[in-house]
Amino acid sequence: MIRPMSATSSALLGMQASQRQMERAADTISRFGLDVSAYVPENATPEERAAAEAASQAQAQRAEDDFLGAMVDMITAQRAFSAQLRVLETANEMTGEAIDIGRHEG
């Protein structure tokens, strides 16, 4: 038999997942701007230099795409975390109300 998960447990698991997503995004963001230029020997031919420049530009574009994706992931995770926090706060308020009702009836 599958036991239903409480709102509190669900919210806490969601907050943990959001935290991990934020940590991964922060790691990606922190690496942005590192030198990604390709090494070109001094005696490289013009064709080798052009190929190295094209590879460097492609790598820089991928890094920028990773950065932008990480920023979107960070915003998404922050919003998810906030939503789960609201669920946790609501569950806490409901528990408090239930306890108060029990005290007044007992």
RASUL-V639578 format. One record per residue. N is the residue number from 0. RES is the residue in three letters. SS is DSSP state (H for helix, E for strand, C for the rest). OMEGA is omega in degrees with one decimal (* if undefined). BURIAL is b if it has 24 or more other ideal C-beta (glycine too) atoms within 12 Angstrom, else e. Layout:
BEGIN
((N	RES	SS	OMEGA	BURIAL) (N	RES	SS	OMEGA	BURIAL))
END
This chain:
BEGIN
((0	MET	C	179.1	e) (1	ILE	C	178.9	e) (2	ARG	C	177.6	e) (3	PRO	C	-179.7	e) (4	MET	C	178.7	e) (5	SER	C	178.3	e) (6	ALA	H	179.7	e) (7	THR	H	179.3	e) (8	SER	H	179.2	e) (9	SER	H	-179.8	e) (10	ALA	H	-179.9	b) (11	LEU	H	177.2	e) (12	LEU	H	177.5	e) (13	GLY	H	178.5	b) (14	MET	H	178.0	b) (15	GLN	H	178.6	e) (16	ALA	H	178.4	e) (17	SER	H	178.7	b) (18	GLN	H	178.6	e) (19	ARG	H	178.9	e) (20	GLN	H	178.1	b) (21	MET	H	179.0	b) (22	GLU	H	177.9	e) (23	ARG	H	179.3	e) (24	ALA	H	179.5	b) (25	ALA	H	177.8	e) (26	ASP	H	178.8	e) (27	THR	H	-179.5	b) (28	ILE	H	-177.6	b) (29	SER	H	-179.9	e) (30	ARG	H	-178.6	e) (31	PHE	C	178.1	e) (32	GLY	C	175.3	e) (33	LEU	C	-177.6	e) (34	ASP	C	179.6	e) (35	VAL	C	-177.3	e) (36	SER	C	-179.9	e) (37	ALA	C	177.0	e) (38	TYR	C	177.8	e) (39	VAL	C	178.7	e) (40	PRO	C	-178.9	e) (41	GLU	C	-176.8	e) (42	ASN	C	-178.6	e) (43	ALA	C	177.3	e) (44	THR	C	177.5	e) (45	PRO	H	178.9	e) (46	GLU	H	178.5	e) (47	GLU	H	177.7	e) (48	ARG	H	179.7	e) (49	ALA	H	179.0	e) (50	ALA	H	179.3	e) (51	ALA	H	178.6	e) (52	GLU	H	178.3	e) (53	ALA	H	178.6	e) (54	ALA	H	179.4	e) (55	SER	H	178.5	e) (56	GLN	H	178.3	e) (57	ALA	H	179.6	e) (58	GLN	H	178.2	e) (59	ALA	H	178.2	e) (60	GLN	H	177.2	e) (61	ARG	H	179.1	e) (62	ALA	H	178.3	e) (63	GLU	H	177.4	e) (64	ASP	H	177.3	e) (65	ASP	H	-179.8	b) (66	PHE	H	-179.1	b) (67	LEU	H	176.5	e) (68	GLY	H	179.0	e) (69	ALA	H	177.5	b) (70	MET	H	176.9	e) (71	VAL	H	178.1	e) (72	ASP	H	-179.6	b) (73	MET	H	180.0	b) (74	ILE	H	178.8	e) (75	THR	H	-179.4	e) (76	ALA	H	179.1	b) (77	GLN	H	179.1	e) (78	ARG	H	177.7	e) (79	ALA	H	179.1	b) (80	PHE	H	179.8	b) (81	SER	H	178.9	e) (82	ALA	H	179.0	e) (83	GLN	H	177.2	b) (84	LEU	H	177.3	e) (85	ARG	H	177.0	e) (86	VAL	H	-179.7	b) (87	LEU	H	179.0	b) (88	GLU	H	179.4	e) (89	THR	H	178.0	e) (90	ALA	H	178.9	e) (91	ASN	H	178.3	e) (92	GLU	H	-180.0	e) (93	MET	H	177.9	e) (94	THR	H	177.7	e) (95	GLY	H	177.6	e) (96	GLU	H	179.3	e) (97	ALA	H	178.4	e) (98	ILE	H	179.1	e) (99	ASP	H	178.8	e) (100	ILE	H	179.1	e) (101	GLY	H	179.6	e) (102	ARG	H	-177.4	e) (103	HIS	H	179.5	e) (104	GLU	H	-175.8	e) (105	GLY	C	*	e))
END
